[in-house]
């Protein structure tokens, strides 16, 4: 498995030592639980932004973003094409659980 498949954020942080260390320090079972929690919440709520999801689940935004990227890569969530403003007023994608 390539580094990019193991660490969904690898291309963004370009192998920064602190980011690599952060990824390695998070056990796979913890990442799986976070993904499961996010997917269940999206199914319950019908779609949320990453910021909304992180707030509800009390996750760090960066962890939530990484897990949502993994879920999207794996085809479990998709962009609903809807946008909602973040706390700073910028448009954010509303992600939904894929049917099926």
Biopython code that builds the backbone (N, CA, C, O; Angstrom):
import numpy as np
from Bio.PDB.StructureBuilder import StructureBuilder

atoms = [
    (1, "UNK", "N", (0.854, -1.174, 0.000)),
    (1, "UNK", "CA", (0.000, 0.000, 0.000)),
    (1, "UNK", "C", (0.901, 1.239, 0.000)),
    (1, "UNK", "O", (1.873, 1.306, 0.753)),
    (2, "UNK", "N", (0.578, 2.200, -0.833)),
    (2, "UNK", "CA", (1.399, 3.407, -0.931)),
    (2, "UNK", "C", (1.182, 4.320, 0.280)),
    (2, "UNK", "O", (0.193, 4.200, 1.002)),
    (3, "UNK", "N", (2.136, 5.238, 0.478)),
    (3, "UNK", "CA", (2.018, 6.192, 1.585)),
    (3, "UNK", "C", (0.738, 7.006, 1.455)),
    (3, "UNK", "O", (0.090, 7.308, 2.457)),
    (4, "UNK", "N", (0.364, 7.367, 0.213)),
    (4, "UNK", "CA", (-0.849, 8.164, -0.004)),
    (4, "UNK", "C", (-2.100, 7.407, 0.422)),
    (4, "UNK", "O", (-3.050, 8.013, 0.916)),
    (5, "UNK", "N", (-2.111, 6.086, 0.238)),
    (5, "UNK", "CA", (-3.269, 5.296, 0.650)),
    (5, "UNK", "C", (-3.318, 5.155, 2.166)),
    (5, "UNK", "O", (-4.399, 5.120, 2.753)),
    (6, "UNK", "N", (-2.159, 5.076, 2.796)),
    (6, "UNK", "CA", (-2.117, 4.959, 4.245)),
    (6, "UNK", "C", (-2.476, 6.274, 4.923)),
    (6, "UNK", "O", (-3.208, 6.286, 5.913)),
    (7, "UNK", "N", (-1.965, 7.375, 4.395)),
    (7, "UNK", "CA", (-2.188, 8.704, 4.974)),
    (7, "UNK", "C", (-2.869, 9.565, 3.918)),
    (7, "UNK", "O", (-2.215, 10.072, 3.007)),
    (8, "UNK", "N", (-4.163, 9.726, 4.041)),
    (8, "UNK", "CA", (-4.959, 10.441, 3.040)),
    (8, "UNK", "C", (-4.481, 11.883, 2.855)),
    (8, "UNK", "O", (-4.725, 12.487, 1.810)),
    (9, "UNK", "N", (-3.814, 12.427, 3.846)),
    (9, "UNK", "CA", (-3.357, 13.827, 3.790)),
    (9, "UNK", "C", (-1.916, 13.968, 3.308)),
    (9, "UNK", "O", (-1.381, 15.076, 3.303)),
    (10, "UNK", "N", (-1.275, 12.868, 2.903)),
    (10, "UNK", "CA", (0.135, 12.901, 2.541)),
    (10, "UNK", "C", (0.434, 13.930, 1.448)),
    (10, "UNK", "O", (1.400, 14.685, 1.561)),
    (11, "UNK", "N", (-0.375, 13.966, 0.405)),
    (11, "UNK", "CA", (-0.123, 14.918, -0.684)),
    (11, "UNK", "C", (-0.241, 16.361, -0.220)),
    (11, "UNK", "O", (0.459, 17.235, -0.732)),
    (12, "UNK", "N", (-1.105, 16.617, 0.729)),
    (12, "UNK", "CA", (-1.275, 17.984, 1.233)),
    (12, "UNK", "C", (-0.087, 18.406, 2.098)),
    (12, "UNK", "O", (0.433, 19.512, 1.947)),
    (13, "UNK", "N", (0.343, 17.521, 3.006)),
    (13, "UNK", "CA", (1.437, 17.930, 3.901)),
    (13, "UNK", "C", (2.819, 17.595, 3.338)),
    (13, "UNK", "O", (3.839, 17.991, 3.902)),
    (14, "UNK", "N", (2.844, 16.863, 2.223)),
    (14, "UNK", "CA", (4.082, 16.554, 1.497)),
    (14, "UNK", "C", (5.155, 15.893, 2.370)),
    (14, "UNK", "O", (6.347, 16.162, 2.221)),
    (15, "UNK", "N", (4.717, 15.041, 3.266)),
    (15, "UNK", "CA", (5.660, 14.296, 4.080)),
    (15, "UNK", "C", (6.258, 15.065, 5.242)),
    (15, "UNK", "O", (7.302, 14.678, 5.768)),
    (16, "UNK", "N", (5.607, 16.159, 5.653)),
    (16, "UNK", "CA", (6.116, 16.926, 6.798)),
    (16, "UNK", "C", (6.253, 15.995, 7.999)),
    (16, "UNK", "O", (5.339, 15.234, 8.316)),
    (17, "UNK", "N", (7.394, 16.063, 8.656)),
    (17, "UNK", "CA", (7.684, 15.113, 9.726)),
    (17, "UNK", "C", (6.642, 15.147, 10.846)),
    (17, "UNK", "O", (6.296, 14.104, 11.401)),
    (18, "UNK", "N", (6.144, 16.336, 11.179)),
    (18, "UNK", "CA", (5.144, 16.424, 12.243)),
    (18, "UNK", "C", (3.832, 15.775, 11.821)),
    (18, "UNK", "O", (3.157, 15.152, 12.640)),
    (19, "UNK", "N", (3.465, 15.917, 10.550)),
    (19, "UNK", "CA", (2.230, 15.312, 10.054)),
    (19, "UNK", "C", (2.357, 13.803, 9.948)),
    (19, "UNK", "O", (1.424, 13.071, 10.277)),
    (20, "UNK", "N", (3.507, 13.337, 9.490)),
    (20, "UNK", "CA", (3.752, 11.891, 9.433)),
    (20, "UNK", "C", (3.685, 11.306, 10.841)),
    (20, "UNK", "O", (3.072, 10.258, 11.049)),
    (21, "UNK", "N", (4.308, 11.972, 11.803)),
    (21, "UNK", "CA", (4.290, 11.500, 13.192)),
    (21, "UNK", "C", (2.874, 11.487, 13.747)),
    (21, "UNK", "O", (2.496, 10.554, 14.455)),
    (22, "UNK", "N", (2.090, 12.509, 13.436)),
    (22, "UNK", "CA", (0.700, 12.565, 13.906)),
    (22, "UNK", "C", (-0.104, 11.396, 13.353)),
    (22, "UNK", "O", (-0.876, 10.767, 14.076)),
    (23, "UNK", "N", (0.081, 11.108, 12.072)),
    (23, "UNK", "CA", (-0.641, 9.988, 11.460)),
    (23, "UNK", "C", (-0.240, 8.667, 12.118)),
    (23, "UNK", "O", (-1.092, 7.835, 12.431)),
    (24, "UNK", "N", (1.055, 8.488, 12.322)),
    (24, "UNK", "CA", (1.546, 7.236, 12.923)),
    (24, "UNK", "C", (1.098, 7.074, 14.369)),
    (24, "UNK", "O", (0.972, 5.952, 14.860)),
    (25, "UNK", "N", (0.856, 8.190, 15.052)),
    (25, "UNK", "CA", (0.480, 8.107, 16.468)),
    (25, "UNK", "C", (-0.997, 7.781, 16.675)),
    (25, "UNK", "O", (-1.417, 7.488, 17.794)),
    (26, "UNK", "N", (-1.782, 7.832, 15.604)),
    (26, "UNK", "CA", (-3.210, 7.534, 15.705)),
    (26, "UNK", "C", (-3.430, 6.072, 15.324)),
    (26, "UNK", "O", (-3.250, 5.709, 14.162)),
    (27, "UNK", "N", (-3.815, 5.231, 16.276)),
    (27, "UNK", "CA", (-4.002, 3.812, 15.973)),
    (27, "UNK", "C", (-5.086, 3.598, 14.915)),
    (27, "UNK", "O", (-6.080, 4.323, 14.890)),
    (28, "UNK", "N", (-4.898, 2.600, 14.040)),
    (28, "UNK", "CA", (-5.888, 2.317, 12.994)),
    (28, "UNK", "C", (-7.293, 2.092, 13.548)),
    (28, "UNK", "O", (-8.275, 2.493, 12.923)),
    (29, "UNK", "N", (-7.397, 1.456, 14.715)),
    (29, "UNK", "CA", (-8.735, 1.206, 15.278)),
    (29, "UNK", "C", (-9.402, 2.512, 15.714)),
    (29, "UNK", "O", (-10.628, 2.622, 15.693)),
    (30, "UNK", "N", (-8.604, 3.488, 16.105)),
    (30, "UNK", "CA", (-9.158, 4.804, 16.465)),
    (30, "UNK", "C", (-9.665, 5.520, 15.216)),
    (30, "UNK", "O", (-10.739, 6.121, 15.233)),
    (31, "UNK", "N", (-8.886, 5.452, 14.125)),
    (31, "UNK", "CA", (-9.331, 6.062, 12.865)),
    (31, "UNK", "C", (-10.606, 5.382, 12.371)),
    (31, "UNK", "O", (-11.506, 6.050, 11.862)),
    (32, "UNK", "N", (-10.688, 4.055, 12.519)),
    (32, "UNK", "CA", (-11.892, 3.337, 12.090)),
    (32, "UNK", "C", (-13.106, 3.778, 12.905)),
    (32, "UNK", "O", (-14.183, 3.991, 12.348)),
    (33, "UNK", "N", (-12.935, 3.916, 14.219)),
    (33, "UNK", "CA", (-14.048, 4.368, 15.056)),
    (33, "UNK", "C", (-14.486, 5.777, 14.645)),
    (33, "UNK", "O", (-15.683, 6.056, 14.573)),
    (34, "UNK", "N", (-13.538, 6.651, 14.378)),
    (34, "UNK", "CA", (-13.890, 8.005, 13.932)),
    (34, "UNK", "C", (-14.673, 7.947, 12.623)),
    (34, "UNK", "O", (-15.685, 8.633, 12.475)),
    (35, "UNK", "N", (-14.212, 7.130, 11.669)),
    (35, "UNK", "CA", (-14.946, 7.003, 10.398)),
    (35, "UNK", "C", (-16.355, 6.485, 10.638)),
    (35, "UNK", "O", (-17.314, 7.006, 10.068)),
    (36, "UNK", "N", (-16.488, 5.465, 11.479)),
    (36, "UNK", "CA", (-17.813, 4.907, 11.782)),
    (36, "UNK", "C", (-18.716, 5.961, 12.424)),
    (36, "UNK", "O", (-19.889, 6.080, 12.070)),
    (37, "UNK", "N", (-18.166, 6.722, 13.367)),
    (37, "UNK", "CA", (-18.948, 7.772, 14.030)),
    (37, "UNK", "C", (-19.417, 8.820, 13.022)),
    (37, "UNK", "O", (-20.571, 9.247, 13.059)),
    (38, "UNK", "N", (-18.530, 9.230, 12.128)),
    (38, "UNK", "CA", (-18.879, 10.234, 11.119)),
    (38, "UNK", "C", (-19.943, 9.690, 10.184)),
    (38, "UNK", "O", (-20.932, 10.371, 9.914)),
    (39, "UNK", "N", (-19.760, 8.484, 9.689)),
    (39, "UNK", "CA", (-20.719, 7.897, 8.756)),
    (39, "UNK", "C", (-22.094, 7.760, 9.404)),
    (39, "UNK", "O", (-23.106, 8.084, 8.781)),
    (40, "UNK", "N", (-22.139, 7.286, 10.639)),
    (40, "UNK", "CA", (-23.429, 7.155, 11.338)),
    (40, "UNK", "C", (-24.098, 8.509, 11.534)),
    (40, "UNK", "O", (-25.312, 8.633, 11.372)),
    (41, "UNK", "N", (-23.316, 9.520, 11.879)),
    (41, "UNK", "CA", (-23.877, 10.853, 12.069)),
    (41, "UNK", "C", (-24.435, 11.405, 10.757)),
    (41, "UNK", "O", (-25.520, 11.986, 10.740)),
    (42, "UNK", "N", (-23.698, 11.228, 9.662)),
    (42, "UNK", "CA", (-24.187, 11.719, 8.370)),
    (42, "UNK", "C", (-25.472, 11.002, 7.965)),
    (42, "UNK", "O", (-26.369, 11.612, 7.383)),
    (43, "UNK", "N", (-25.559, 9.733, 8.267)),
    (43, "UNK", "CA", (-26.795, 8.994, 7.974)),
    (43, "UNK", "C", (-27.955, 9.543, 8.799)),
    (43, "UNK", "O", (-29.064, 9.688, 8.286)),
    (44, "UNK", "N", (-27.712, 9.849, 10.066)),
    (44, "UNK", "CA", (-28.760, 10.372, 10.950)),
    (44, "UNK", "C", (-29.206, 11.770, 10.540)),
    (44, "UNK", "O", (-30.400, 12.070, 10.529)),
    (45, "UNK", "N", (-28.246, 12.619, 10.205)),
    (45, "UNK", "CA", (-28.538, 14.041, 9.963)),
    (45, "UNK", "C", (-28.830, 14.370, 8.506)),
    (45, "UNK", "O", (-29.307, 15.465, 8.205)),
    (46, "UNK", "N", (-28.555, 13.449, 7.609)),
    (46, "UNK", "CA", (-28.839, 13.700, 6.205)),
    (46, "UNK", "C", (-27.832, 14.599, 5.515)),
    (46, "UNK", "O", (-28.065, 15.013, 4.379)),
    (47, "UNK", "N", (-26.740, 14.908, 6.150)),
    (47, "UNK", "CA", (-25.687, 15.689, 5.525)),
    (47, "UNK", "C", (-25.194, 16.819, 6.410)),
    (47, "UNK", "O", (-25.983, 17.554, 7.005)),
    (48, "UNK", "N", (-23.882, 16.945, 6.486)),
    (48, "UNK", "CA", (-23.250, 17.974, 7.301)),
    (48, "UNK", "C", (-21.951, 18.419, 6.651)),
    (48, "UNK", "O", (-21.375, 17.704, 5.830)),
    (49, "UNK", "N", (-21.499, 19.600, 7.026)),
    (49, "UNK", "CA", (-20.164, 20.036, 6.628)),
    (49, "UNK", "C", (-19.151, 19.390, 7.569)),
    (49, "UNK", "O", (-19.518, 18.836, 8.605)),
    (50, "UNK", "N", (-17.901, 19.465, 7.207)),
    (50, "UNK", "CA", (-16.851, 18.935, 8.079)),
    (50, "UNK", "C", (-16.824, 19.703, 9.399)),
    (50, "UNK", "O", (-16.682, 19.104, 10.465)),
    (51, "UNK", "N", (-16.959, 21.002, 9.331)),
    (51, "UNK", "CA", (-16.946, 21.819, 10.539)),
    (51, "UNK", "C", (-18.094, 21.437, 11.483)),
    (51, "UNK", "O", (-17.898, 21.310, 12.692)),
    (52, "UNK", "N", (-19.290, 21.257, 10.916)),
    (52, "UNK", "CA", (-20.444, 20.851, 11.727)),
    (52, "UNK", "C", (-20.216, 19.471, 12.350)),
    (52, "UNK", "O", (-20.519, 19.247, 13.522)),
    (53, "UNK", "N", (-19.681, 18.559, 11.548)),
    (53, "UNK", "CA", (-19.425, 17.203, 12.017)),
    (53, "UNK", "C", (-18.417, 17.203, 13.154)),
    (53, "UNK", "O", (-18.628, 16.553, 14.178)),
    (54, "UNK", "N", (-17.328, 17.927, 12.977)),
    (54, "UNK", "CA", (-16.289, 17.997, 14.011)),
    (54, "UNK", "C", (-16.848, 18.580, 15.304)),
    (54, "UNK", "O", (-16.519, 18.106, 16.392)),
    (55, "UNK", "N", (-17.679, 19.591, 15.194)),
    (55, "UNK", "CA", (-18.260, 20.217, 16.381)),
    (55, "UNK", "C", (-19.183, 19.249, 17.117)),
    (55, "UNK", "O", (-19.090, 19.109, 18.336)),
    (56, "UNK", "N", (-20.064, 18.588, 16.387)),
    (56, "UNK", "CA", (-21.022, 17.672, 16.999)),
    (56, "UNK", "C", (-20.311, 16.498, 17.679)),
    (56, "UNK", "O", (-20.671, 16.103, 18.788)),
    (57, "UNK", "N", (-19.303, 15.949, 17.003)),
    (57, "UNK", "CA", (-18.609, 14.770, 17.530)),
    (57, "UNK", "C", (-17.447, 15.122, 18.462)),
    (57, "UNK", "O", (-16.798, 14.238, 19.021)),
    (58, "UNK", "N", (-17.197, 16.414, 18.620)),
    (58, "UNK", "CA", (-16.086, 16.877, 19.458)),
    (58, "UNK", "C", (-14.750, 16.317, 18.960)),
    (58, "UNK", "O", (-13.917, 15.872, 19.749)),
    (59, "UNK", "N", (-14.560, 16.348, 17.625)),
    (59, "UNK", "CA", (-13.306, 15.952, 16.986)),
    (59, "UNK", "C", (-12.536, 17.207, 16.632)),
    (59, "UNK", "O", (-13.127, 18.273, 16.461)),
    (60, "UNK", "N", (-11.234, 17.094, 16.522)),
    (60, "UNK", "CA", (-10.457, 18.180, 15.933)),
    (60, "UNK", "C", (-10.851, 18.275, 14.467)),
    (60, "UNK", "O", (-11.120, 17.261, 13.822)),
    (61, "UNK", "N", (-10.885, 19.488, 13.947)),
    (61, "UNK", "CA", (-11.268, 19.670, 12.545)),
    (61, "UNK", "C", (-10.348, 18.872, 11.626)),
    (61, "UNK", "O", (-10.818, 18.237, 10.682)),
    (62, "UNK", "N", (-9.048, 18.897, 11.891)),
    (62, "UNK", "CA", (-8.098, 18.214, 11.013)),
    (62, "UNK", "C", (-8.333, 16.708, 10.985)),
    (62, "UNK", "O", (-8.231, 16.084, 9.929)),
    (63, "UNK", "N", (-8.645, 16.125, 12.130)),
    (63, "UNK", "CA", (-8.937, 14.689, 12.176)),
    (63, "UNK", "C", (-10.225, 14.388, 11.422)),
    (63, "UNK", "O", (-10.295, 13.416, 10.670)),
    (64, "UNK", "N", (-11.234, 15.213, 11.618)),
    (64, "UNK", "CA", (-12.512, 15.018, 10.941)),
    (64, "UNK", "C", (-12.342, 15.135, 9.425)),
    (64, "UNK", "O", (-12.895, 14.336, 8.669)),
    (65, "UNK", "N", (-11.587, 16.120, 8.993)),
    (65, "UNK", "CA", (-11.341, 16.319, 7.569)),
    (65, "UNK", "C", (-10.642, 15.106, 6.960)),
    (65, "UNK", "O", (-11.010, 14.654, 5.876)),
    (66, "UNK", "N", (-9.642, 14.585, 7.652)),
    (66, "UNK", "CA", (-8.927, 13.406, 7.152)),
    (66, "UNK", "C", (-9.852, 12.195, 7.058)),
    (66, "UNK", "O", (-9.845, 11.483, 6.054)),
    (67, "UNK", "N", (-10.639, 11.963, 8.093)),
    (67, "UNK", "CA", (-11.556, 10.811, 8.073)),
    (67, "UNK", "C", (-12.617, 10.970, 6.983)),
    (67, "UNK", "O", (-12.967, 9.994, 6.318)),
    (68, "UNK", "N", (-13.131, 12.189, 6.793)),
    (68, "UNK", "CA", (-14.128, 12.405, 5.739)),
    (68, "UNK", "C", (-13.499, 12.217, 4.357)),
    (68, "UNK", "O", (-14.159, 11.728, 3.440)),
    (69, "UNK", "N", (-12.249, 12.594, 4.204)),
    (69, "UNK", "CA", (-11.547, 12.352, 2.933)),
    (69, "UNK", "C", (-11.402, 10.855, 2.678)),
    (69, "UNK", "O", (-11.567, 10.398, 1.547)),
    (70, "UNK", "N", (-11.095, 10.094, 3.722)),
    (70, "UNK", "CA", (-11.002, 8.638, 3.583)),
    (70, "UNK", "C", (-12.356, 8.043, 3.203)),
    (70, "UNK", "O", (-12.439, 7.190, 2.320)),
    (71, "UNK", "N", (-13.403, 8.490, 3.867)),
    (71, "UNK", "CA", (-14.749, 7.990, 3.559)),
    (71, "UNK", "C", (-15.154, 8.331, 2.125)),
    (71, "UNK", "O", (-15.792, 7.527, 1.447)),
    (72, "UNK", "N", (-14.785, 9.513, 1.675)),
    (72, "UNK", "CA", (-15.102, 9.896, 0.298)),
    (72, "UNK", "C", (-14.284, 9.058, -0.684)),
    (72, "UNK", "O", (-14.815, 8.577, -1.685)),
    (73, "UNK", "N", (-13.007, 8.886, -0.402)),
    (73, "UNK", "CA", (-12.150, 8.045, -1.253)),
    (73, "UNK", "C", (-12.725, 6.634, -1.380)),
    (73, "UNK", "O", (-12.683, 6.034, -2.454)),
    (74, "UNK", "N", (-13.261, 6.109, -0.275)),
    (74, "UNK", "CA", (-13.793, 4.751, -0.251)),
    (74, "UNK", "C", (-15.222, 4.663, -0.778)),
    (74, "UNK", "O", (-15.813, 3.584, -0.792)),
    (75, "UNK", "N", (-15.776, 5.788, -1.209)),
    (75, "UNK", "CA", (-17.107, 5.802, -1.814)),
    (75, "UNK", "C", (-18.249, 5.703, -0.826)),
    (75, "UNK", "O", (-19.375, 5.407, -1.225)),
    (76, "UNK", "N", (-17.995, 5.940, 0.452)),
    (76, "UNK", "CA", (-19.045, 5.820, 1.466)),
    (76, "UNK", "C", (-19.794, 7.128, 1.692)),
    (76, "UNK", "O", (-20.937, 7.115, 2.149)),
    (77, "UNK", "N", (-19.166, 8.251, 1.378)),
    (77, "UNK", "CA", (-19.850, 9.546, 1.441)),
    (77, "UNK", "C", (-19.568, 10.300, 0.139)),
    (77, "UNK", "O", (-18.564, 10.067, -0.533)),
    (78, "UNK", "N", (-20.481, 11.206, -0.190)),
    (78, "UNK", "CA", (-20.335, 11.992, -1.420)),
    (78, "UNK", "C", (-20.719, 13.446, -1.148)),
    (78, "UNK", "O", (-21.401, 13.758, -0.172)),
    (79, "UNK", "N", (-20.268, 14.304, -2.022)),
    (79, "UNK", "CA", (-20.620, 15.719, -1.978)),
    (79, "UNK", "C", (-22.063, 15.856, -2.443)),
    (79, "UNK", "O", (-22.416, 15.402, -3.531)),
    (80, "UNK", "N", (-22.886, 16.476, -1.626)),
    (80, "UNK", "CA", (-24.304, 16.626, -1.956)),
    (80, "UNK", "C", (-24.549, 17.737, -2.974)),
    (80, "UNK", "O", (-25.666, 17.887, -3.471)),
    (81, "UNK", "N", (-23.504, 18.522, -3.289)),
    (81, "UNK", "CA", (-23.588, 19.704, -4.151)),
    (81, "UNK", "C", (-24.214, 20.895, -3.427)),
    (81, "UNK", "O", (-24.306, 21.980, -4.001)),
    (82, "UNK", "N", (-24.645, 20.711, -2.178)),
    (82, "UNK", "CA", (-25.133, 21.831, -1.367)),
    (82, "UNK", "C", (-23.954, 22.473, -0.661)),
    (82, "UNK", "O", (-22.933, 21.830, -0.416)),
    (83, "UNK", "N", (-24.106, 23.749, -0.339)),
    (83, "UNK", "CA", (-23.066, 24.469, 0.391)),
    (83, "UNK", "C", (-23.699, 25.205, 1.563)),
    (83, "UNK", "O", (-24.813, 25.720, 1.460)),
    (84, "UNK", "N", (-22.978, 25.248, 2.680)),
    (84, "UNK", "CA", (-23.386, 26.038, 3.832)),
    (84, "UNK", "C", (-22.181, 26.829, 4.294)),
    (84, "UNK", "O", (-21.045, 26.377, 4.147)),
    (85, "UNK", "N", (-22.416, 28.005, 4.851)),
    (85, "UNK", "CA", (-21.278, 28.805, 5.296)),
    (85, "UNK", "C", (-20.632, 28.236, 6.557)),
    (85, "UNK", "O", (-21.304, 27.691, 7.432)),
    (86, "UNK", "N", (-19.309, 28.380, 6.621)),
    (86, "UNK", "CA", (-18.567, 28.029, 7.823)),
    (86, "UNK", "C", (-18.712, 29.174, 8.816)),
    (86, "UNK", "O", (-19.389, 30.163, 8.536)),
    (87, "UNK", "N", (-18.081, 29.042, 9.967)),
    (87, "UNK", "CA", (-18.108, 30.117, 10.962)),
    (87, "UNK", "C", (-17.489, 31.393, 10.424)),
    (87, "UNK", "O", (-17.833, 32.486, 10.875)),
    (88, "UNK", "N", (-16.584, 31.273, 9.468)),
    (88, "UNK", "CA", (-15.962, 32.461, 8.880)),
    (88, "UNK", "C", (-16.713, 32.969, 7.658)),
    (88, "UNK", "O", (-16.310, 33.955, 7.041)),
    (89, "UNK", "N", (-17.814, 32.289, 7.304)),
    (89, "UNK", "CA", (-18.648, 32.729, 6.198)),
    (89, "UNK", "C", (-18.306, 32.137, 4.843)),
    (89, "UNK", "O", (-18.973, 32.437, 3.852)),
    (90, "UNK", "N", (-17.292, 31.314, 4.784)),
    (90, "UNK", "CA", (-16.923, 30.690, 3.507)),
    (90, "UNK", "C", (-17.823, 29.502, 3.224)),
    (90, "UNK", "O", (-18.274, 28.834, 4.155)),
    (91, "UNK", "N", (-18.094, 29.225, 1.948)),
    (91, "UNK", "CA", (-18.945, 28.078, 1.626)),
    (91, "UNK", "C", (-18.227, 26.760, 1.885)),
    (91, "UNK", "O", (-17.050, 26.607, 1.560)),
    (92, "UNK", "N", (-18.944, 25.818, 2.471)),
    (92, "UNK", "CA", (-18.396, 24.490, 2.752)),
    (92, "UNK", "C", (-19.304, 23.438, 2.139)),
    (92, "UNK", "O", (-20.524, 23.601, 2.091)),
    (93, "UNK", "N", (-18.690, 22.355, 1.671)),
    (93, "UNK", "CA", (-19.456, 21.251, 1.085)),
    (93, "UNK", "C", (-20.265, 20.536, 2.163)),
    (93, "UNK", "O", (-19.781, 20.302, 3.271)),
    (94, "UNK", "N", (-21.482, 20.202, 1.825)),
    (94, "UNK", "CA", (-22.311, 19.365, 2.694)),
    (94, "UNK", "C", (-22.180, 17.930, 2.176)),
    (94, "UNK", "O", (-22.576, 17.614, 1.054)),
    (95, "UNK", "N", (-21.616, 17.081, 3.026)),
    (95, "UNK", "CA", (-21.366, 15.698, 2.647)),
    (95, "UNK", "C", (-22.510, 14.820, 3.162)),
    (95, "UNK", "O", (-23.061, 15.058, 4.237)),
    (96, "UNK", "N", (-22.852, 13.803, 2.373)),
    (96, "UNK", "CA", (-23.930, 12.882, 2.743)),
    (96, "UNK", "C", (-23.428, 11.447, 2.594)),
    (96, "UNK", "O", (-22.505, 11.168, 1.828)),
    (97, "UNK", "N", (-24.059, 10.548, 3.345)),
    (97, "UNK", "CA", (-23.757, 9.130, 3.206)),
    (97, "UNK", "C", (-24.314, 8.661, 1.869)),
    (97, "UNK", "O", (-25.420, 9.028, 1.471)),
    (98, "UNK", "N", (-23.530, 7.852, 1.196)),
    (98, "UNK", "CA", (-23.969, 7.301, -0.099)),
    (98, "UNK", "C", (-25.041, 6.242, 0.152)),
    (98, "UNK", "O", (-24.902, 5.423, 1.061)),
    (99, "UNK", "N", (-26.089, 6.252, -0.631)),
    (99, "UNK", "CA", (-27.145, 5.245, -0.506)),
    (99, "UNK", "C", (-26.638, 3.907, -0.994)),
    (99, "UNK", "O", (-25.899, 3.817, -1.975)),
    (100, "UNK", "N", (-27.052, 2.869, -0.286)),
    (100, "UNK", "CA", (-26.709, 1.533, -0.740)),
    (100, "UNK", "C", (-25.753, 0.830, 0.046)),
    (100, "UNK", "O", (-25.409, -0.308, -0.272)),
]
sb = StructureBuilder()
sb.init_structure("model")
sb.init_model(0)
sb.init_chain("A")
sb.init_seg("    ")
for serial, (resi, resn, name, xyz) in enumerate(atoms, 1):
    if name == "N":
        sb.init_residue(resn, " ", resi, " ")
    sb.init_atom(name, np.array(xyz, "f"), 0.0, 1.0, " ", f" {name:<3s}", serial, name[0])
structure = sb.get_structure()
